[in-house]
Amino acid sequence: MSSVDTKQARYAPAISGGTVRYDAPILALLGHVVAELLDQAGERVDDPAWVALARHAWEDVPGEIRRTVREFRRHSGPDGVLVLRRLPIGAAHLPPTPMVKGSVQHRPSLPAATLLLFAAGLGDPAAFAAEKSGALVQDVVPVPGQETVQGNVGSVELTFHTENAFHAHRPDYVMLLCLRPDHEGTAELRTSCARRVLPMLTPGARAALGRPEYVTEAPPSFGPAGEGTQHAVLTGDPYDPDWCFDEAATKAVTPDGMAALTELAEVAHRTYTGLLLRPGDLAVVDNRITLHGRSAFTPRYDGRDRWLQRTFAFSDLRRSRDHRPGDGSVLVR
């Protein structure tokens, strides 16, 4: 074990994360809170008044669930992912899977209420004006003609990435709620955590990844947003760093940086965790330390394709105040 590994083991705090299944009485109580929140909804999910109601309703969520989320916020565990199984989404009453680019959820629904409720537990929901029209609840669905796109509309393998890695104010958490799996039930959410990968990197790669020798382009969903400024991939505590990396969009500007990215990608692909999500499963990815991606799947475009809904949560919304006119929930730049 290296000196870095030894210090990580010695000073690691209590960890949380993993997969959690609640018993029927707790889920019934949660379902009651979600239903009451939905009863109070206006015409749009993005209404600030309904976001505020979700924030207040979080206090009524069963204590076991609030405790799970609180502990995950404090320390997201060795994999930086929390999966909550069988949450209320009204699966029997879902409409057909959308098939259009830019699909979002503006109308209140049980899945939208569930997402906003848990976003309030993690911090605050927010979105980006350039992506999906700034909607707080966004559909992640395959779109005809977009199969090879490296983004939420594609169905080829989605490579590992930090969500919105190019942006100065990235979400702290990416929430993915499964409404419908793919037909074969084989498409998996893939995650790779810095806490797993770091001990496997060579000292030279670690050093190179800590220098500002990388540039990341905006994803296709943002349109022609261009490149961000030069940045380091690893930042913060060298024994428990944050990272910022998009396998398809982050480029190194030095030879050492290029070699380090190659090594990082190789380790991430060799050690990732695969998660199969079923209806009602909510995956919360700690976007500061965990990359995520998706395996390839074959859509049929028959209204029953894979359908996730996504919401971003920010643990400290104040940091992006100059990007959010009127202290709203949408970052405009």
Order of alpha helices (4+ residues) and beta strands (2+ residues): alpha-beta-alpha-alpha-alpha-beta-alpha-beta-beta-beta-beta-beta-alpha-alpha-beta-beta-beta-beta-alpha-beta-beta-beta-beta-beta
